[in-house]
Amino acid sequence: MFLNIKKYKEFLIAISGPIMQIISFMILKNIINNYNFYYYNLVILIFNLIPIYPLDGSKILNVICNCFFSYNYSFHIMIIVSLIFISISIFILINLKINLLLIIIFIFLIIKTIQELFNYRNIYNKFLFERYYYNFNFSKIKYIKNIKDFYKDRRHLIYNNKIYQTEKDILRKRFDFQRNI
């Protein structure tokens, strides 16, 4: 199956905004018969699907990337794609001489994307801590050499000092604060 249950839930959460936009459009199109209504609704839907963090398009991209790449790599793909789309969008906005409000919105998106990039260390530590704290029962096993190669939906065996160690052992060394007391 392309998406496991957890990823399926994440995908549904990410796509729920655009789905609600489409549902509200379908309901209101019979009540409101106005070209501007159609135009604005379509613009909001397309805007929300652009893969720029924190829009829903970036969350959908991240869920899809997590199917194929490690958590670390998927995160960086999302950030790079976000910055590329922001650059393209600002270039288009400046050349089309679109209003200042849209440029301010994209500046806000740049700031949020850069904040997310600088906050990555905390985000990744939260991801690792959740794996340490909760008992996830993943059926797939991934053999890796580095803790940065963790996948979201797999158990890991890490090759360290010529032996394979379990994910829990590696994370216990990282997060077990009792050992220093």
Backbone as CSV, one residue per row, in Angstrom:
resi,resn,N_x,N_y,N_z,CA_x,CA_y,CA_z,C_x,C_y,C_z
1,MET,0.839,-1.188,0.000,0.000,0.000,0.000,0.878,1.243,0.000
2,PHE,0.477,2.256,-0.727,1.275,3.478,-0.874,1.450,4.202,0.448
3,LEU,0.387,4.342,1.221,0.450,5.045,2.507,-0.004,4.115,3.619
4,ASN,0.749,4.051,4.714,0.262,3.277,5.850,-0.776,4.112,6.603
5,ILE,-1.356,3.541,7.672,-2.465,4.199,8.365,-2.072,5.564,8.921
6,LYS,-0.896,5.662,9.565,-0.479,6.943,10.146,-0.271,7.988,9.053
7,LYS,0.401,7.593,7.970,0.601,8.545,6.870,-0.725,8.890,6.216
8,TYR,-1.627,7.914,6.168,-2.939,8.162,5.600,-3.658,9.238,6.409
9,LYS,-3.568,9.161,7.740,-4.169,10.179,8.599,-3.504,11.529,8.369
10,GLU,-2.175,11.558,8.301,-1.466,12.816,8.060,-1.863,13.411,6.713
11,PHE,-2.008,12.544,5.713,-2.402,13.012,4.391,-3.815,13.586,4.438
12,LEU,-4.731,12.899,5.129,-6.107,13.387,5.234,-6.178,14.718,5.966
13,ILE,-5.360,14.874,6.998,-5.331,16.145,7.724,-4.823,17.253,6.807
14,ALA,-3.776,16.955,6.039,-3.203,17.968,5.145,-4.159,18.338,4.017
15,ILE,-4.894,17.373,3.522,-5.771,17.637,2.377,-7.155,18.130,2.816
16,SER,-7.442,18.099,4.130,-8.772,18.488,4.596,-9.098,19.954,4.311
17,GLY,-8.097,20.837,4.379,-8.336,22.250,4.060,-8.807,22.443,2.624
18,PRO,-8.052,21.931,1.646,-8.526,22.048,0.266,-9.854,21.331,0.008
19,ILE,-10.079,20.195,0.662,-11.355,19.488,0.480,-12.507,20.345,1.001
20,MET,-12.323,20.965,2.174,-13.381,21.837,2.704,-13.600,23.046,1.798
21,GLN,-12.551,23.533,1.196,-12.670,24.646,0.256,-13.533,24.228,-0.942
22,ILE,-13.301,23.037,-1.448,-14.074,22.536,-2.593,-15.526,22.287,-2.184
23,ILE,-15.742,21.698,-1.008,-17.111,21.423,-0.541,-17.886,22.727,-0.344
24,SER,-17.257,23.706,0.303,-17.952,24.985,0.512,-18.245,25.661,-0.822
25,PHE,-17.344,25.529,-1.772,-17.576,26.101,-3.097,-18.780,25.430,-3.754
26,MET,-18.850,24.093,-3.664,-19.950,23.364,-4.300,-21.302,23.738,-3.669
27,ILE,-21.303,23.958,-2.364,-22.542,24.325,-1.675,-22.940,25.760,-2.019
28,LEU,-21.963,26.663,-1.966,-22.281,28.078,-2.147,-22.449,28.499,-3.608
29,LYS,-21.969,27.693,-4.551,-22.095,28.100,-5.954,-23.551,28.159,-6.394
30,ASN,-24.413,27.378,-5.752,-25.842,27.419,-6.073,-26.526,28.625,-5.442
31,ILE,-25.946,29.138,-4.368,-26.527,30.291,-3.677,-25.985,31.588,-4.262
32,ILE,-24.675,31.608,-4.481,-24.018,32.817,-4.981,-23.652,32.596,-6.442
33,ASN,-24.254,33.361,-7.304,-23.967,33.254,-8.731,-23.201,34.500,-9.160
34,ASN,-21.888,34.471,-8.902,-21.070,35.643,-9.139,-19.699,35.178,-9.638
35,TYR,-19.206,35.799,-10.695,-17.909,35.437,-11.254,-16.798,35.654,-10.240
36,ASN,-16.843,36.742,-9.473,-15.805,37.013,-8.470,-15.736,35.913,-7.421
37,PHE,-16.899,35.382,-7.043,-16.922,34.283,-6.078,-16.155,33.082,-6.617
38,TYR,-16.399,32.725,-7.863,-15.685,31.593,-8.478,-14.182,31.874,-8.541
39,TYR,-13.841,33.052,-8.959,-12.440,33.430,-9.127,-11.693,33.410,-7.785
40,TYR,-12.245,34.054,-6.770,-11.577,34.118,-5.461,-11.467,32.737,-4.821
41,ASN,-12.511,31.948,-4.952,-12.476,30.608,-4.388,-11.386,29.767,-5.067
42,LEU,-11.277,29.845,-6.364,-10.244,29.113,-7.098,-8.845,29.593,-6.718
43,VAL,-8.673,30.898,-6.578,-7.368,31.450,-6.195,-6.967,30.969,-4.805
44,ILE,-7.903,30.984,-3.861,-7.600,30.512,-2.503,-7.237,29.033,-2.519
45,LEU,-7.969,28.241,-3.289,-7.690,26.804,-3.376,-6.302,26.554,-3.960
46,ILE,-5.989,27.194,-5.055,-4.677,27.009,-5.695,-3.563,27.525,-4.785
47,PHE,-3.779,28.674,-4.172,-2.777,29.244,-3.268,-2.473,28.280,-2.120
48,ASN,-3.515,27.683,-1.551,-3.335,26.773,-0.427,-2.610,25.489,-0.837
49,LEU,-2.691,25.108,-2.090,-2.028,23.889,-2.561,-0.586,24.117,-3.025
50,ILE,-0.135,25.366,-3.041,1.264,25.633,-3.389,2.149,25.015,-2.308
51,PRO,3.190,24.267,-2.688,4.025,23.596,-1.676,5.011,24.534,-0.981
52,ILE,4.463,25.512,-0.281,5.260,26.454,0.496,4.866,26.280,1.955
53,TYR,5.853,26.122,2.818,5.559,26.031,4.240,5.012,27.377,4.708
54,PRO,3.978,27.454,5.461,3.159,26.511,6.202,1.850,26.137,5.504
55,LEU,1.744,26.338,4.199,0.510,26.043,3.485,0.300,24.529,3.391
56,ASP,-0.927,24.112,3.088,-1.253,22.687,3.033,-0.463,21.941,1.964
57,GLY,-0.104,22.623,0.896,0.679,21.968,-0.157,2.006,21.434,0.357
58,SER,2.645,22.136,1.288,3.922,21.666,1.838,3.715,20.446,2.720
59,LYS,2.596,20.394,3.422,2.307,19.241,4.271,2.021,18.005,3.421
60,ILE,1.316,18.189,2.312,1.051,17.086,1.393,2.367,16.599,0.788
61,LEU,3.216,17.524,0.370,4.529,17.168,-0.170,5.349,16.405,0.861
62,ASN,5.327,16.840,2.109,6.097,16.193,3.162,5.622,14.758,3.408
63,VAL,4.308,14.546,3.425,3.773,13.192,3.620,4.217,12.287,2.471
64,ILE,4.160,12.784,1.251,4.579,11.990,0.092,6.071,11.704,0.150
65,CYS,6.870,12.697,0.499,8.324,12.495,0.602,8.679,11.490,1.688
66,ASN,7.914,11.500,2.797,8.179,10.554,3.882,7.955,9.108,3.461
67,CYS,7.211,8.880,2.390,7.032,7.518,1.873,8.317,6.987,1.256
68,PHE,9.169,7.872,0.763,10.340,7.455,0.002,11.670,7.814,0.644
69,PHE,11.685,8.838,1.488,12.943,9.352,2.029,12.907,9.389,3.551
70,SER,14.078,9.568,4.144,14.171,9.692,5.595,13.495,10.990,6.037
71,TYR,13.205,11.051,7.334,12.565,12.240,7.905,13.418,13.481,7.647
72,ASN,14.697,13.352,7.863,15.649,14.443,7.672,15.635,14.930,6.217
73,TYR,15.747,14.003,5.300,15.799,14.348,3.880,14.461,14.933,3.411
74,SER,13.356,14.363,3.883,12.030,14.868,3.510,11.828,16.306,3.974
75,PHE,12.278,16.586,5.186,12.161,17.942,5.717,12.931,18.927,4.837
76,HIS,14.154,18.571,4.482,14.960,19.479,3.672,14.414,19.619,2.253
77,ILE,13.837,18.576,1.707,13.176,18.692,0.398,12.037,19.696,0.500
78,MET,11.217,19.583,1.573,10.096,20.511,1.761,10.584,21.962,1.847
79,ILE,11.665,22.200,2.586,12.186,23.559,2.736,12.719,24.085,1.404
80,ILE,13.470,23.268,0.684,14.033,23.698,-0.601,12.915,23.989,-1.609
81,VAL,11.936,23.094,-1.689,10.810,23.325,-2.608,10.055,24.585,-2.208
82,SER,9.878,24.803,-0.911,9.205,26.019,-0.437,9.951,27.266,-0.892
83,LEU,11.261,27.276,-0.688,12.046,28.455,-1.080,12.033,28.665,-2.598
84,ILE,12.057,27.578,-3.359,11.989,27.706,-4.830,10.645,28.303,-5.238
85,PHE,9.549,27.785,-4.684,8.236,28.303,-5.040,8.036,29.734,-4.565
86,ILE,8.592,30.081,-3.419,8.506,31.470,-2.952,9.259,32.384,-3.915
87,SER,10.450,31.970,-4.323,11.247,32.784,-5.258,10.523,32.977,-6.579
88,ILE,9.976,31.887,-7.107,9.241,31.978,-8.370,8.022,32.889,-8.208
89,SER,7.311,32.731,-7.108,6.100,33.535,-6.875,6.419,35.012,-6.740
90,ILE,7.462,35.337,-6.003,7.835,36.750,-5.847,8.295,37.325,-7.178
91,PHE,9.046,36.552,-7.943,9.479,37.015,-9.267,8.268,37.308,-10.155
92,ILE,7.284,36.415,-10.139,6.070,36.629,-10.932,5.312,37.845,-10.431
93,LEU,5.184,37.975,-9.100,4.443,39.104,-8.540,5.097,40.439,-8.877
94,ILE,6.411,40.490,-8.810,7.117,41.746,-9.108,6.984,42.093,-10.585
95,ASN,7.096,41.095,-11.451,6.991,41.352,-12.892,5.575,41.674,-13.341
96,LEU,4.588,41.141,-12.646,3.199,41.436,-13.002,2.680,42.694,-12.314
97,LYS,3.499,43.252,-11.432,3.119,44.446,-10.676,1.806,44.215,-9.919
98,ILE,1.740,43.062,-9.256,0.588,42.736,-8.426,0.676,43.561,-7.143
99,ASN,-0.417,43.669,-6.443,-0.477,44.568,-5.300,0.486,44.195,-4.181
100,LEU,0.710,45.149,-3.340,1.667,45.034,-2.238,1.257,43.967,-1.222
101,LEU,-0.029,43.762,-1.056,-0.508,42.784,-0.090,0.020,41.377,-0.400
102,LEU,0.001,40.984,-1.664,0.506,39.661,-2.031,2.011,39.549,-1.780
103,ILE,2.735,40.608,-2.031,4.178,40.593,-1.761,4.416,40.455,-0.259
104,ILE,3.620,41.129,0.555,3.746,41.007,2.014,3.423,39.579,2.466
105,ILE,2.412,38.968,1.860,2.073,37.581,2.200,3.255,36.663,1.895
106,PHE,3.894,36.850,0.757,5.025,35.992,0.405,6.258,36.295,1.259
107,ILE,6.406,37.518,1.690,7.493,37.820,2.639,7.233,37.094,3.959
108,PHE,5.974,37.084,4.404,5.610,36.327,5.598,5.939,34.843,5.412
109,LEU,5.634,34.297,4.240,5.928,32.882,3.975,7.436,32.616,3.976
110,ILE,8.219,33.558,3.481,9.683,33.418,3.537,10.138,33.351,4.991
111,ILE,9.621,34.267,5.797,10.009,34.310,7.217,9.641,33.000,7.907
112,LYS,8.426,32.482,7.684,7.994,31.230,8.305,8.846,30.053,7.844
113,THR,9.194,30.020,6.575,10.020,28.934,6.053,11.412,28.980,6.649
114,ILE,11.994,30.149,6.735,13.334,30.285,7.322,13.299,29.967,8.815
115,GLN,12.250,30.384,9.521,12.115,30.024,10.936,12.039,28.506,11.103
116,GLU,11.309,27.858,10.233,11.194,26.399,10.291,12.553,25.741,10.048
117,LEU,13.315,26.290,9.125,14.644,25.752,8.845,15.564,25.925,10.050
118,PHE,15.555,27.103,10.668,16.403,27.342,11.838,15.926,26.568,13.065
119,ASN,14.668,26.202,13.082,14.112,25.444,14.200,14.233,23.930,13.970
120,TYR,14.874,23.526,12.906,14.934,22.114,12.530,15.534,21.233,13.621
121,ARG,16.543,21.698,14.278,17.183,20.891,15.323,16.172,20.497,16.405
122,ASN,15.347,21.448,16.830,14.313,21.162,17.821,13.242,20.223,17.255
123,ILE,12.874,20.433,16.005,11.864,19.592,15.360,12.370,18.152,15.269
124,TYR,13.632,17.984,14.863,14.173,16.638,14.719,14.347,15.967,16.081
125,ASN,14.761,16.718,17.094,14.875,16.152,18.438,13.503,15.740,18.972
126,LYS,12.471,16.497,18.663,11.106,16.115,19.061,10.719,14.813,18.379
127,PHE,11.026,14.692,17.103,10.754,13.460,16.352,11.459,12.269,16.997
128,LEU,12.733,12.442,17.336,13.492,11.356,17.965,12.960,11.041,19.362
129,PHE,12.632,12.079,20.125,12.138,11.852,21.480,10.809,11.110,21.464
130,GLU,9.933,11.438,20.536,8.663,10.717,20.425,8.907,9.246,20.117
131,ARG,9.902,8.961,19.303,10.236,7.567,18.992,10.798,6.860,20.219
132,TYR,11.506,7.601,21.034,12.063,7.028,22.268,10.962,6.814,23.307
133,TYR,10.099,7.784,23.462,9.115,7.778,24.540,7.947,6.825,24.274
134,TYR,7.443,6.825,23.048,6.292,5.992,22.706,6.767,4.675,22.099
135,ASN,5.940,3.660,22.238,6.254,2.360,21.660,5.513,2.198,20.343
136,PHE,6.160,2.573,19.270,5.586,2.384,17.949,5.873,0.954,17.498
137,ASN,4.904,0.338,16.871,5.080,-1.018,16.361,5.101,-0.985,14.840
138,PHE,6.249,-0.680,14.298,6.399,-0.637,12.852,6.760,-2.029,12.354
139,SER,6.176,-2.424,11.243,6.449,-3.755,10.720,7.719,-3.782,9.864
140,LYS,8.058,-2.691,9.254,9.242,-2.646,8.388,10.477,-2.274,9.194
141,ILE,11.594,-2.907,8.829,12.878,-2.611,9.472,13.788,-1.988,8.430
142,LYS,14.487,-0.952,8.840,15.442,-0.272,7.969,16.809,-0.334,8.631
143,TYR,17.806,-0.798,7.887,19.175,-0.837,8.371,19.860,0.456,7.952
144,ILE,20.377,1.190,8.932,20.984,2.486,8.644,22.329,2.604,9.361
145,LYS,23.070,3.624,8.983,24.373,3.854,9.605,24.395,5.095,10.490
146,ASN,23.371,5.911,10.383,23.380,7.191,11.063,21.986,7.499,11.603
147,ILE,21.923,8.156,12.721,20.642,8.509,13.340,19.863,9.509,12.474
148,LYS,20.535,10.210,11.600,19.855,11.171,10.719,19.118,10.495,9.577
149,ASP,19.270,9.172,9.463,18.604,8.435,8.391,17.307,7.783,8.839
150,PHE,16.750,8.185,9.986,15.509,7.604,10.485,14.356,7.923,9.542
151,TYR,13.540,6.924,9.302,12.308,7.083,8.543,11.158,7.201,9.530
152,LYS,10.083,7.804,9.083,8.936,7.992,9.965,8.204,6.693,10.250
153,ASP,8.163,5.779,9.312,7.295,4.610,9.434,8.055,3.285,9.525
154,ARG,9.295,3.333,9.998,10.083,2.109,10.085,10.794,2.011,11.422
155,ARG,11.063,0.779,11.813,11.962,0.505,12.922,13.366,0.498,12.361
156,HIS,14.335,0.863,13.172,15.690,0.987,12.651,16.677,0.133,13.428
157,LEU,17.613,-0.419,12.680,18.794,-1.031,13.266,19.967,-0.204,12.773
158,ILE,20.752,0.310,13.712,21.828,1.243,13.382,23.157,0.511,13.505
159,TYR,23.935,0.581,12.431,25.252,-0.043,12.421,26.218,0.915,13.109
160,ASN,26.679,0.492,14.302,27.519,1.359,15.111,28.586,0.495,15.785
161,ASN,29.836,0.861,15.629,30.969,0.126,16.224,30.960,-1.356,15.838
162,LYS,30.740,-1.626,14.584,30.772,-2.968,14.001,29.675,-3.898,14.499
163,ILE,28.638,-3.333,15.116,27.470,-4.119,15.509,26.202,-3.321,15.199
164,TYR,25.111,-4.060,15.079,23.825,-3.402,14.898,23.191,-3.179,16.263
165,GLN,22.750,-1.941,16.484,22.054,-1.593,17.715,20.628,-1.209,17.369
166,THR,19.733,-1.474,18.314,18.340,-1.120,18.056,18.156,0.396,18.201
167,GLU,17.107,0.824,17.620,16.729,2.247,17.704,16.554,2.676,19.155
168,LYS,15.897,1.846,19.943,15.657,2.169,21.358,16.968,2.324,22.120
169,ASP,17.948,1.459,21.845,19.247,1.553,22.532,19.942,2.874,22.210
170,ILE,19.949,3.235,20.957,20.595,4.490,20.541,19.872,5.686,21.157
171,LEU,18.552,5.665,21.110,17.783,6.792,21.644,17.836,6.844,23.168
172,ARG,17.956,5.691,23.813,18.091,5.671,25.276,19.370,6.386,25.686
173,LYS,20.444,6.158,24.946,21.706,6.844,25.248,21.559,8.358,25.069
174,ARG,20.745,8.732,24.142,20.572,10.154,23.859,19.654,10.851,24.856
175,PHE,18.603,10.165,25.300,17.569,10.822,26.098,17.443,10.326,27.528
176,ASP,18.167,9.325,27.926,18.033,8.809,29.286,18.808,9.710,30.239
177,PHE,18.086,10.601,30.905,18.714,11.589,31.772,19.040,11.014,33.156
178,GLN,18.506,9.868,33.487,18.719,9.251,34.789,20.150,8.730,34.947
179,ARG,20.797,8.415,33.857,22.108,7.770,33.933,23.180,8.677,34.528
180,ASN,23.001,10.002,34.507,24.012,10.920,35.027,23.810,11.251,36.503
181,ILE,22.779,10.718,37.110,22.477,11.048,38.502,23.194,10.103,39.439
